[in-house]
Amino acid sequence: MRIGIDFDNTIVSYDTLFHKVAREQDVVPVTTPQNKVAVRDHLRVIGREAVWTEMQGYVYGARMEEAEAYPGVIDFFRWARGSGVPLCIVSHKTLHPFIGPKYDLHQAARGWIDTHLVDEQGPLIAPEQVFFELTKEAKWSRIGATGCRWFIDDLPEILLADRFPTGTEKLLFDPEGHHSGTPGVCRMTAWVDIQKHFQTHAT
């Protein structure tokens, strides 16, 4: 049973980091919740979409190492390795930001994996099982090519698209509870529950 996992906002949480950077740049009030969406929405409301776009490149590039893993993710990867359950990471991500300095976003993400998805026994996922694709179409193709029985993503539009591989079961990671009415997917809000789910399906 191979399990595929999205990267941004599924393995990695950016909520604290986006708030930190926005406060450093003095573009949101101190009362803004420590939440990526709250930062984005504030900047859009005040007409500073370009600031938000450039901030994303900065966070995903220069500040990537400061991002945090969602609670329970490391334990899930340890469980999978110990149980012989193969994992792969499949994400769609541009190589460089749309505006601002040309950080290598793929390299930054791989650096985060090398630093964070490890323990005293070594890497929690092999480098050759990590795929950063440039488009959604390439992501769907890769999910199919890797033979994932399950795929975990935070975006319903990825899981419910016509191009999503037939035969791959869909698990929606929804930590903020934004997609409670989403049909056709298994929805979970915490990695501890995802691990429990697969502990009963690891056959």
C-alpha positions as CSV (number, residue, x, y, z in Angstrom):
1,M,0.0,0.0,0.0
2,R,1.8,3.1,-1.2
3,I,0.6,6.4,0.3
4,G,1.3,9.6,-1.5
5,I,1.4,12.9,0.4
6,D,1.2,16.5,-0.7
7,F,3.9,18.9,0.7
8,D,2.8,22.5,1.3
9,N,0.1,22.9,3.9
10,T,-0.2,19.1,4.3
11,I,3.2,18.1,5.7
12,V,4.4,21.7,6.3
13,S,2.5,24.3,8.3
14,Y,3.3,28.0,7.4
15,D,0.9,29.7,9.7
16,T,3.4,30.9,12.3
17,L,6.0,31.8,9.8
18,F,3.8,33.9,7.6
19,H,2.6,35.8,10.6
20,K,6.1,36.3,11.8
21,V,7.3,37.6,8.4
22,A,4.3,39.8,7.9
23,R,4.9,41.4,11.3
24,E,8.6,41.9,10.5
25,Q,7.6,43.7,7.3
26,D,4.9,45.6,9.3
27,V,2.2,44.8,6.7
28,V,-0.4,43.4,9.1
29,P,-1.6,44.6,12.5
30,V,-0.4,42.8,15.6
31,T,-4.0,41.6,16.2
32,T,-3.9,39.5,13.0
33,P,-4.3,35.8,13.9
34,Q,-1.2,33.6,13.5
35,N,-2.7,32.1,10.4
36,K,-1.5,32.1,6.8
37,V,-5.0,32.7,5.4
38,A,-5.6,35.6,7.8
39,V,-2.4,37.3,6.6
40,R,-3.3,36.7,3.0
41,D,-6.9,38.0,3.4
42,H,-5.7,41.1,5.2
43,L,-3.3,42.0,2.5
44,R,-5.9,41.4,-0.2
45,V,-8.5,43.6,1.6
46,I,-6.1,46.5,1.8
47,G,-5.1,46.1,-1.9
48,R,-1.6,44.7,-1.4
49,E,-1.9,41.5,-3.4
50,A,1.6,42.0,-4.8
51,V,3.1,42.1,-1.2
52,W,1.4,38.8,-0.5
53,T,2.7,37.3,-3.7
54,E,6.3,38.4,-3.1
55,M,6.0,37.3,0.6
56,Q,5.1,33.7,-0.5
57,G,8.3,33.5,-2.6
58,Y,10.3,34.8,0.4
59,V,8.8,32.4,2.8
60,Y,9.0,29.3,0.5
61,G,12.5,30.3,-0.5
62,A,14.8,32.3,1.9
63,R,12.8,31.4,5.1
64,M,11.7,27.9,4.3
65,E,13.9,26.3,6.9
66,E,11.9,28.0,9.7
67,A,8.6,26.4,8.6
68,E,7.1,23.8,11.0
69,A,5.9,20.3,10.4
70,Y,2.2,19.7,11.4
71,P,1.9,18.0,14.7
72,G,2.0,14.2,14.2
73,V,3.6,14.2,10.8
74,I,7.0,13.0,12.0
75,D,5.4,10.2,14.0
76,F,3.4,9.2,10.9
77,F,6.6,9.0,8.8
78,R,8.3,6.9,11.6
79,W,5.3,4.6,11.8
80,A,5.3,4.1,8.0
81,R,9.0,3.3,7.9
82,G,8.7,0.9,10.8
83,S,5.7,-0.8,9.3
84,G,7.1,-1.1,5.8
85,V,4.5,1.1,4.3
86,P,6.0,2.9,1.3
87,L,5.5,6.7,1.1
88,C,6.1,9.3,-1.6
89,I,5.8,13.1,-1.6
90,V,4.2,14.6,-4.7
91,S,3.7,18.3,-4.9
92,H,3.2,20.9,-7.6
93,K,5.4,24.0,-7.0
94,T,6.9,26.5,-9.4
95,L,10.7,26.5,-9.5
96,H,11.0,30.2,-8.8
97,P,8.7,32.8,-7.3
98,F,6.4,34.8,-9.6
99,I,7.9,38.1,-8.4
100,G,10.9,39.0,-6.3
101,P,14.2,37.3,-6.0
102,K,14.6,34.0,-7.9
103,Y,14.9,31.6,-5.0
104,D,15.0,27.9,-6.0
105,L,11.8,26.8,-4.3
106,H,12.4,23.1,-5.1
107,Q,15.9,23.2,-3.5
108,A,14.5,25.0,-0.5
109,A,11.8,22.4,0.0
110,R,14.2,19.5,-0.4
111,G,16.5,21.2,2.1
112,W,13.6,21.3,4.6
113,I,12.9,17.6,4.0
114,D,16.6,16.8,4.6
115,T,16.5,18.7,7.9
116,H,13.1,17.9,9.3
117,L,12.1,14.5,7.9
118,V,14.9,12.6,9.7
119,D,15.5,11.0,13.0
120,E,18.3,9.2,14.8
121,Q,18.0,6.3,12.4
122,G,18.3,8.5,9.3
123,P,15.9,9.9,6.6
124,L,12.2,9.2,7.0
125,I,11.7,9.2,3.3
126,A,14.2,8.4,0.5
127,P,15.1,11.4,-1.8
128,E,14.0,9.4,-4.9
129,Q,10.5,9.2,-3.4
130,V,10.1,13.0,-3.4
131,F,8.7,14.7,-6.5
132,F,8.1,18.4,-7.1
133,E,6.2,18.9,-10.3
134,L,5.8,22.2,-12.1
135,T,2.1,21.9,-12.9
136,K,-1.1,20.3,-11.5
137,E,-1.3,18.1,-14.6
138,A,2.2,16.8,-13.9
139,K,1.3,16.2,-10.3
140,W,-1.7,14.1,-11.2
141,S,0.4,12.1,-13.7
142,R,3.0,11.5,-11.0
143,I,0.4,10.3,-8.5
144,G,-0.7,7.7,-11.1
145,A,2.8,6.7,-12.1
146,T,3.9,6.1,-8.5
147,G,1.0,3.7,-8.0
148,C,-0.4,5.4,-4.9
149,R,-3.3,3.5,-3.3
150,W,-4.0,6.6,-1.2
151,F,-3.2,10.3,-1.7
152,I,-3.4,12.9,1.1
153,D,-3.8,16.6,0.1
154,D,-5.2,19.8,1.6
155,L,-6.9,20.9,-1.6
156,P,-10.2,19.5,-2.6
157,E,-9.7,20.7,-6.2
158,I,-6.7,18.4,-6.5
159,L,-8.5,15.3,-5.1
160,L,-11.8,15.9,-7.0
161,A,-10.4,16.8,-10.4
162,D,-11.3,14.7,-13.4
163,R,-7.5,14.2,-14.0
164,F,-7.0,12.6,-10.5
165,P,-5.9,9.0,-11.0
166,T,-8.7,6.4,-11.0
167,G,-8.1,3.8,-8.3
168,T,-6.3,6.1,-5.9
169,E,-8.3,6.7,-2.8
170,K,-8.6,10.3,-1.6
171,L,-7.8,11.7,1.9
172,L,-8.4,15.4,2.5
173,F,-6.3,17.0,5.2
174,D,-8.4,19.8,6.6
175,P,-6.9,21.0,9.9
176,E,-9.0,24.2,10.0
177,G,-12.3,22.5,9.2
178,H,-12.9,24.5,6.0
179,H,-14.2,21.6,3.9
180,S,-16.6,19.7,6.1
181,G,-19.1,19.4,3.3
182,T,-16.7,17.9,0.7
183,P,-18.2,14.7,-0.9
184,G,-16.2,11.8,-2.3
185,V,-13.2,12.1,0.0
186,C,-12.2,10.8,3.4
187,R,-11.6,14.0,5.5
188,M,-9.4,14.3,8.6
189,T,-8.2,17.2,10.6
190,A,-5.2,15.8,12.4
191,W,-2.2,13.6,11.6
192,V,-2.7,11.5,14.7
193,D,-6.1,10.5,13.2
194,I,-4.6,9.9,9.8
195,Q,-2.1,7.5,11.4
196,K,-4.8,5.7,13.2
197,H,-6.7,5.4,9.9
198,F,-3.8,3.8,8.1
199,Q,-2.9,1.5,11.0
200,T,-6.2,-0.2,10.4
201,H,-5.8,-0.2,6.5
202,A,-2.1,-1.2,6.2
203,T,-2.7,-4.4,4.4
